[in-house]
Amino acid sequence: MANGEFRLRVRYGKTGRLRWLSHLEVIHTLERSLRRAELPYAITQGFSPHMKVAFGPALPVGTAGLEEYLEVWLTRYTTAEDALARLIAATPEGLAPEEAVFVGEREPSLGAALTIARYEIAVTGKEATALQVQAALDSVIGEQTLAVVHKGKDKVYDLTRCLPEEARVSDSEDGSVISLTVRMGPEGSLRPEVLIRAAFAAASLDASVATTTRTATLVETKEGWARPM
Amino acid sequence: MTRTDLWSRVEPLLAGVERPARYIDREWGAAHDPDAGYQAVLIYPDAYEIGQANQAIAILYHAMNALPDTAAERAYLPWVDMSAAMRAAGVPLFSLESCRPVREFDLVGITVPYELTLTNVLETLDLAGIPLRATDRDDGDPIVIGGGPCVYNPEPFAPFFDAILIGEGEEAVAEVVAAHRGAKDAGLSRHETLAALATVPGVYVPSLYRVLRSDSGELLGVEPLDAAPARVAKRVVADLDAVRPPVCGIVPFMDVVHDRFGIEVLRGCTRGCRFCQAGMVYRPVRERNADSIVRDVMAGLACSGYDEVSLTSLSTTDHSQLEEVLRRLGRRLEGSGVSVSLPSLRVDAFGVEMARLVSSGKKSGLTFAPEAGTQRMRDVINKNVTEEDLLGSVQRAFDAGWRRVKLYFMIGLPTETDEDIAGIGRLVSRVLHTAREVTPPSARGSIRVAVSVSTFVPKAQTPFQWDPQIPAEEVRRRQGVLRESMPRKGVDLHWHDSEISFLEGVIARGGREVADVVEAAWRGGAVFDAWTEQFRLQRWLDAFESTGVDPAAIANVERDEDAPLPWDHISAAVSPRYLRAERAKALSGVTTGDCSFDGCTGCDVCGELGVDIVLGGASRG
């Protein structure tokens, strides 16, 4: 290890009621969990020393996540199993860690590495059958670009780049479920609700998003998409 | 007993409101016992992020959950967007832990932290579906009990509460619960239950008292009916170390106002500043001993995972063992990245020394409260701080590397002249000059002096309780004098809204008639009045008019020292004779010492209540 630190990568979920936390609230909660777990975390040098920890891409308020990642740098070695057990015992159930591995210091950061996000979005409404929703989506995606106004600024998304897979919709008890895959980039990531609402508006469909869950965040490798651990 | 779970009706509302984390519970440290036979809900009547940090509620939550077969849950006032959504959907106010309607609980405890939260108290009751007035409640309604800093004049909210606990609650709650349970087991009527609660020392039951007025409307007194006590004296915990504070409490998800582990290191303050209600009503001083403090800090950090601990009290830097505590904590926390913070500091070398002990590299700002701009004025209010003390502290602080200082002052104090106000500006100039002198020229650009000037509001149970509050118009004129006197550059000046201070003053010393005003204001839409963007003065002006209550007659008139006061039946155990003597000394500019270190000053608290000053864990005797 370059500077005597061990880089622990942890996969966790954001589920149940805790889907309603903001990204910042998730970060603060996990930092406190790390402290309660008494993991020997490293502290950054410099003017305002703080825990050396990094997080994957943000999840908005209301969106759950099944495979999210954080990294923490430890100053002493402990087995990944031991670290995971202690972390599980110190974390609220809705953010429960599931797996932990050590990764090499040269590995790219989580923010740079995690570029693929898979989502499942439950849709309800009077016109929310798989057939109707699929048609609306296909229509908007077929335009290849999507213009939105976000926080007063205009943004144009290149959908051929942002959506590396076809969007699939299947029927469900309350309406339908959309499976969508988004490629995230440094220029900004397309939020699934934004695309879907644009599709419903364009088709004047009586349907709305009920819940959104990010089912996986993945890295793009030569062999295809994979978990970062 | 009905146990409704509202979660399936609450969750659908969350997507449409700000900060849904306010309503979801499940924080680390939150737990509840749904099977306990006696269920209480403790409510801080403001948004979650304000109330969750409140240590008093945390203490009561901890104390009640430790009682046999008893459980306490929490509730806060939903923000305006959520309460609108709840009303539209027919969802009543719910507790966090079990998402249960507040109305289903045996006991509803609502703290009254600040005068401008009264409309929030009504909003809370209304959202819960509980009749606003105690006299309108029946056997199906919970007992609503109040507490908190405003109880020393409870009359403006008395009609809304079945009972009000005066003073410290951690021991009293056990007695309240026992009395209530006993009454339930015996099948007593609501009235009989309240009478039983009135026998618990420190519990004031407003419905057992009537307000007597002369034909011309002057207050004659607040008199007990039946067997209620003529005066209700506050409860005091004699030995803080006998009651372990909540160490493994709830850790909120949200960024709350004090996002750190708070540990109370002492209670009470006997410096005797004459304007300060807290100093009068939290006597005597009782310190926790250093061993308890260090033990509880380490346990609290381990339980919570916070990276900052705050040693809280009215005047932490007066704790007789503070230096020992800070050195021991410094050793235990070395290299952990955890920092210790102190609330405002004593204005002297010691204060700065203690700040140095806790600062590690990063130096944010130091806070001092000189309160007045001239020595004469400081002597009148008994704030025993000299200009030399202040400038010396500033010099030490900036010499040690601090670049920001915050100063608290007040205007509208008794005997104040424009000269005294101009004195604030002159003092601030000297502070700025001193700061610049000891700071290297290259760093002078980062010097920040913030000055916050509030308007004096005379409070009940203080030597100035008879003094008139300055009318809002005169306040504005004096604020103009203040602004003129300030240095042109280098100072961030903030002052308090004169109309809000006026309203505080009316509620702080009003009688039971003010409750009608509060209700009228609430019906007119007043809520979250302490939040500037929600406050509308007109609602209150309309309320005064429609109820016929003259606010100026309450706030701006000098009271006769021999005339009855609306709070005479509530005792903080400081003798009225002492308050009068202190007022006389104030008018002559004579100071009084701190009885924790100098001799007894004769306020009578210790004798009245059978307690004593406790320093370093040892009773002073």
Interface residues (C-beta under 8 A of the other chain):
Chain A: G16 R17 L18 W20 L21 S22 L24 E25 H28 T29 E31 R32 S33 L34 R35 R36 E38 I43 F47 S48 P49 H50 M51 V61 G62 A90 P92 E93 G94
Chain B: E11 L14 A15 R19 P20 A21 Y23 I24 D25 R26 E27 W28 V251 F253 M254 D255 D259 L301 A302 C303 S304 G305 Y306 D307 G335 G337 G361 K362
